[in-house]
Amino acid sequence: MTNMQKFDLSTVEAEIGTPAADRLISGAPQFKTWNLEEAEGGLYAGVWESTPGKWRIVYEEWEYFHILSGYSIVTQDGGEAAHLRAGDSMILRPGFEGTWEVVETTCKDYVIRL
């Protein structure tokens, strides 16, 4: 076993999903998630992609992500909208509630700590 891992999405099968029906606001977004690492202590890393749509998000976990492509708008309830494009990074902390709107199919890499 090595202590490093190069990501190669062609060797990982994507998990397919959608927002929960009770959180969907508009559109018919489809998710693909390539979970590339699951480490002890509830740490996950991978790549996520979504087609256009808008849904409510509620975070109980901590997440760092970096937008690889596309355009999304993340808005905290009662707060300003964050317009995210390729090259942008963000941290969402436990307790975050708001919406995620994918305007153009968006791909991000992520690290999540439960």
C-alpha positions as a printed Julia matrix, in Angstrom:
114×3 Matrix{Float64}:
   0.0    0.0     0.0
   1.18   3.48   -0.82
   0.58   6.66    1.13
  -0.43   8.62   -1.95
  -3.24   8.31   -4.44
  -3.56   9.9    -7.86
  -7.19  10.38   -8.87
  -8.28   8.64  -12.06
 -12.05   8.91  -12.51
 -12.0    6.37  -15.32
 -11.23   3.65  -12.75
 -14.08   4.57  -10.36
 -17.78   3.95  -10.95
 -19.87   7.06  -10.32
 -22.79   6.94   -7.91
 -25.91   8.45   -9.52
 -28.39  10.49   -7.5
 -30.86  13.36   -7.29
 -31.93  15.77   -4.55
 -34.52  14.45   -2.13
 -38.01  15.17   -3.51
 -38.9   17.35   -0.51
 -35.83  19.56   -1.14
 -36.21  20.04   -4.89
 -37.15  23.61   -5.87
 -36.81  23.56   -9.66
 -35.48  21.55  -12.56
 -34.51  17.89  -12.58
 -30.86  17.86  -11.46
 -28.91  14.62  -11.72
 -25.79  14.02   -9.61
 -22.71  11.94  -10.29
 -20.37  11.34   -7.36
 -16.98   9.69   -7.55
 -16.05   9.04   -3.91
 -12.3    8.52   -4.21
 -11.3    8.25   -0.54
 -12.97   7.25    2.71
 -10.61   7.65    5.65
 -11.02   6.86    9.33
 -12.81   9.49   11.35
 -15.43  10.26    8.7
 -13.27  11.96    6.07
 -14.29  11.73    2.41
 -12.76  13.11   -0.79
 -13.88  12.92   -4.37
 -15.53  14.6    -7.32
 -19.19  15.6    -7.7
 -21.08  16.79  -10.76
 -24.64  18.05  -11.19
 -26.83  19.06  -14.09
 -28.96  22.25  -13.77
 -31.61  22.64  -11.09
 -32.16  24.15   -7.65
 -32.66  22.49   -4.27
 -32.41  23.16   -0.54
 -29.24  22.12    1.27
 -28.74  21.54    4.99
 -25.22  20.76    6.19
 -24.48  18.69    9.26
 -20.96  18.06    7.96
 -17.99  20.33    7.13
 -17.08  20.58    3.45
 -14.34  22.24    1.44
 -14.82  22.26   -2.33
 -13.21  23.69   -5.44
 -15.24  24.32   -8.6
 -13.64  22.62  -11.62
 -16.19  23.69  -14.23
 -19.66  25.16  -14.62
 -21.61  27.84  -12.8
 -23.58  27.5    -9.57
 -25.14  29.84   -7.03
 -25.06  28.91   -3.34
 -27.22  31.07   -1.09
 -27.41  30.91    2.7
 -30.88  31.52    4.15
 -31.08  35.25    4.87
 -27.67  35.86    3.28
 -26.06  36.88    0.03
 -25.69  34.62   -2.98
 -22.23  33.24   -3.77
 -21.74  32.93   -7.54
 -19.3   30.07   -8.14
 -17.35  29.41  -11.32
 -14.28  27.35  -12.26
 -11.42  28.2    -9.89
 -13.63  29.27   -6.96
 -13.39  27.5    -3.59
 -15.71  27.51   -0.59
 -16.17  26.01    2.85
 -19.65  25.12    4.13
 -19.78  24.49    7.88
 -22.19  22.42    9.96
 -25.42  24.34   10.44
 -25.4   25.89    6.95
 -28.89  26.03    5.45
 -29.8   27.48    2.1
 -30.02  26.61   -1.58
 -27.75  25.28   -4.29
 -28.65  26.29   -7.83
 -26.74  24.76  -10.72
 -27.08  27.19  -13.63
 -24.6   25.38  -15.91
 -23.58  21.76  -15.24
 -21.11  22.05  -12.38
 -18.23  19.8   -11.37
 -16.33  20.17   -8.08
 -13.79  18.26   -6.09
 -14.48  18.03   -2.38
 -13.27  17.04    1.05
 -15.96  16.32    3.66
 -15.51  15.76    7.39
 -18.46  14.29    9.26
